[in-house]
Structure formats: C-alpha cells, structure tokens
Amino acid sequence: MSAVAQARVAPRAGIEPADWWALTAITILAAALRFSTLDEQSLWYDEAFTPVHVLHPGLVATLHAVVHTENTPPLWYLLEWAVTRVLGTGAVALRLLSAIAGVATVPVAWAIGTELAGRRAAVACAVFTAVGPLFVWYSQEARAYALFVLLAALAMLFFLRALREPTPARMTAFAVSASLALLTHYFALFLLVPMALILVWEPDRRRSALPAIGAIAIVGLALLPLVSAQGGHGTQWIGRWALSSRLQAIPQYYLLGNSGAPLGHGLELLVALPILAGLAFGLWRVLSPREERGALIALAIAAGGVLLPILLVAVGADYLAPRNLVAAMVPVTAVIAVVVTARRTGRVGLAFAGLIAIALLAVTIDVDLSPRLQRGDWRGVARALGRGVPDRVITTVELGSAPLEYYLAPLHNLARGTSVTVDEIDEVGYAPLRANASSAPAAGFRLLERLDINGLIVYRFVSAVPRVVPESTLRRHVITSAHPEVLVADPTRPSRALA
C-alpha cells in the first residue's frame, strides 16, 4: 500500500489535435456498437420488470416501487422515469440512458489512461472500453449497470486528479461523482474504499481529502434506511448459484461478456491469451516509475471492487453476483492498458493491444450475430402466441413473467387457489424439458403445436370448448423444473403495442 499511497501521478499534457481525432473515432465506434443494435434483443426479465412493476406515471409511486420491489439505490430509476415520461416505455427508450452512459464512459476511460500513464495507455483503455463485450452488453440493458460504470469511472478519474493535485475543486468533483455512484449502485462502496485510503495515507493530503470523504460517508449513511427497507429483494438466486461457479464467471464475464458461457472455456482462453501475453511482456520489459505507480493504483481500486465483496461472503453477506462487479472492470481495463502498452514495450506492446481489441470486438460482434448468445427471445415468444386472446392462460418460467407481461399486456399473475376458464393453455420454458412436457395439462386439452424460438420452447394446448382449470393444476404441469408463473388476461391494465 505504501508505494500506491505515496504515488503522485505526473501532470498530463493537453490533448493534441491528433488525439482528439483518435478519441472521436473510438467514441464513434462505441456509439455504433451500442446504438445500431439497441433494439435487436428482447427485453429480459429484469429489464421488463422495470416498466411493468416499477415505473409508474407518478414519481412518488415509482419511488415507492423502488423501495418495495428493487434492491438498488434510486438515481437510475429517477432518470429512467424522466426519460420514459418523454419517450415512452419502448425498448429503445428504456435502454437509451444506458447506451448514452456506455458511450460517455469511453472518453472517461481515455482520461483515466492519460492520468495513469499517458497517451498509449489512454488509447488502449478507451478502445478496450469501447469494444469490450461486457461494457457493450450493459450499455444495451435497461438497468442501472451502465450508469454505475460511468459514474464509478468518473469517480476514479477525479480521484486520480485529486491525488495528483489535491485542490478543493478536484476533491469536490471526486466527492460528487463518488456520491452519485453510490446513489446508483451499492457496490460503488467497494471501489471507493481503496480510493479513500490512498487519499488519506499522506498527512499533507489528508486534510484536504477528509471533507470529501466525509461527504461521501454522509451519502452512504443516508442510504442505510433504504438498504434496510429493500431487504435484499430479488437476491435469493445469488445464494443458489455455487460460489465456485460465480468466481469462475468473473473473468469469463470480462472476456466473453454476460452471455459468453456457451462459447466455452476454449474461446475464453483464446481471448485471454493476448491479454496474458501482453501483461507478461510489459512486466518483463519493466515499467517506468510513472507506469508502475499508475498500474498499482488501478490494481488497488480493482482489488477493492472485486475482493471486498468476496470477503463479505465469508461473513454471511453474499451479494456476489458477477454483474455487480461490472464497474470494477474499469480499473481492471486500466491495469491491462497501462502494462500492455508500457513505453518500453514499443510496437510489440501496441501489437498486443491491437490483438486484445480485435479479440474483444470479435466476441461483441458474435453476440450481435448469434441468438444463442443474446437475451432470451421473449419478444419472439409473444409474437408467436399473439395478443388479444382473452380466454387463455400462460404458464411460464419465472424469468418469462415480466417480459410476457410487457409484450402481451394486459396480463397479470393468477391468484393462488383460484381457477380460470380458458380454451387455450400455453406453456413456455427452456431445456431440459420434463418427460411429460407434451402431455395435456388438463382434461379436454390437446397439443396444438410445439415451437422452438431461439432456445425458448412453447407448447400450445387447446380445447374445443372453454373449460375451468384450477391454478394448482397449471402449476403442477410445467414443461421445465423451474419455478412457474401463471398469467391471465387483465382487462383493467392498458395494452402496449408489440414492438
């Protein structure tokens, strides 16, 4: 810690015209990757849950839903509410804020690289952020993660500038950006801890840093009642996911993106090879003092963002979902950029950086081309089922309930212990299927068709006349072993156009 704590990042030179052109080109590439396919994938459960259950016409009702249905601070929901009041709740409008945040992160990454080690690191850090499959994925998701990445990156940037020159303005910028990051995602805390420790390590910097750190602490304390009220909504799935698998998923997420598991460990290793080789070559060639300090600072921040949540698991606070670590991938990217492009690596280092960028971009493009790597095609399921069928019931895996409510509105969950009169029963799930999946779920129904929609399986059962079917019967007959939800038409809710 002492080497990191005593580090003074060298002043950076102004950006040259050629650098402006390079940064502009990289930012345009980032925008193209995010906006050109913004509506290509269906909304998945978490995204659809927001417009169906969280966003309401009134701001007070929306904030009430955040408290009682979500497990995230309120800033993103406030901004999303404002956007949807103007643009509606179509998929593009819902994802617009994340796409803008994702693009804006690229110049921030450039500035971080500049602060840490100079122009070569700046270019590499910006490019890796622009094309990285994990960053692109969450820039196209209608949730808080992309905004979290942007604000955490801004906090890191202003921290580095305050570390170099601890003026009141720089400390204030750090305090504001760090507070906004905390108001977006609770995991910002783990990134801010090492920043705060580094700032207060030197006595001559401590006095100017303490007010900023105190302001951040006040924001954190103010969030505690919200943390208590939310009570870990929707996090039960984390504990059911084996810790060893989650730990393996962390590097996999970075290398292959959120959906890269089907690509396998072979491709994961293939993408990792130029990174590992570039890091080894950069360390072998020996970093300059500035590069070494910059890499250590970024490594300390990344370690806080990744290791502190892992340590909390040991004391029973298990919220270690790989996607919650997405903002920690900014300092991880910075470490890679600084070491791989260290000045003494020459053109070889730049070649390694180019190979890394090509590998990451190839995975990102593969996601755009391969439905198996995309979010579940619930929009396709909705189109296959069609809307305007009042006398039917849909039994779906839990992850399909919010998307089908979104695409086939108006629907709602059938109350426990009740019955419904229908002439069609549709069952939706994914492999592996139960052995009796094709058998009729209730007397008098027959199988009409079986559909495979990019991995989502649909069975449609029909009856010649409407029949009364108990809710318990529908729950017992599901085509997969996943927890089922039973959806029926809800005439009290407004309809939504099927995008």
HELIX and SHEET records of a PDB file:
HELIX    1   1 SER A    2  ALA A    5  1                                   4    
HELIX    2   2 PRO A   17  PHE A   35  1                                  19    
HELIX    3   3 TYR A   45  PHE A   49  1                                   5    
HELIX    4   4 THR A   50  VAL A   54  3                                   5    
HELIX    5   5 LEU A   59  THR A   69  1                                  11    
HELIX    6   6 LEU A   75  LEU A   87  1                                  13    
HELIX    7   7 ALA A   91  LEU A  116  1                                  26    
HELIX    8   8 ARG A  119  VAL A  131  1                                  13    
HELIX    9   9 PRO A  133  SER A  139  1                                   7    
HELIX   10  10 TYR A  145  ARG A  164  1                                  20    
HELIX   11  11 PRO A  168  LEU A  182  1                                  15    
HELIX   12  12 ALA A  188  TRP A  201  1                                  14    
HELIX   13  13 PRO A  203  ALA A  222  1                                  20    
HELIX   14  14 LEU A  224  GLN A  230  1                                   7    
HELIX   15  15 GLN A  236  ARG A  240  1                                   5    
HELIX   16  16 LEU A  243  LEU A  256  1                                  14    
HELIX   17  17 ALA A  261  LEU A  263  5                                   3    
HELIX   18  18 GLY A  264  ARG A  285  1                                  22    
HELIX   19  19 PRO A  289  ALA A  314  1                                  26    
HELIX   20  20 PRO A  322  ALA A  328  5                                   7    
HELIX   21  21 MET A  329  VAL A  340  1                                  12    
HELIX   22  22 ARG A  343  THR A  345  5                                   3    
HELIX   23  23 GLY A  346  LEU A  369  1                                  24    
HELIX   24  24 PRO A  371  LEU A  373  5                                   3    
HELIX   25  25 TRP A  378  LEU A  385  1                                   8    
HELIX   26  26 GLU A  398  TYR A  407  1                                  10    
HELIX   27  27 GLU A  471  ARG A  476  1                                   6    
SHEET    1   A 6 LEU A 411  ASN A 413  0                                        
SHEET    2   A 6 PRO A 484  ALA A 489 -1                                        
SHEET    3   A 6 ARG A 392  VAL A 397 -1                                        
SHEET    4   A 6 SER A 419  TYR A 430  1                                        
SHEET    5   A 6 LEU A 456  PRO A 470 -1                                        
SHEET    6   A 6 ARG A 446  ILE A 453 -1                                        
END                                                                             
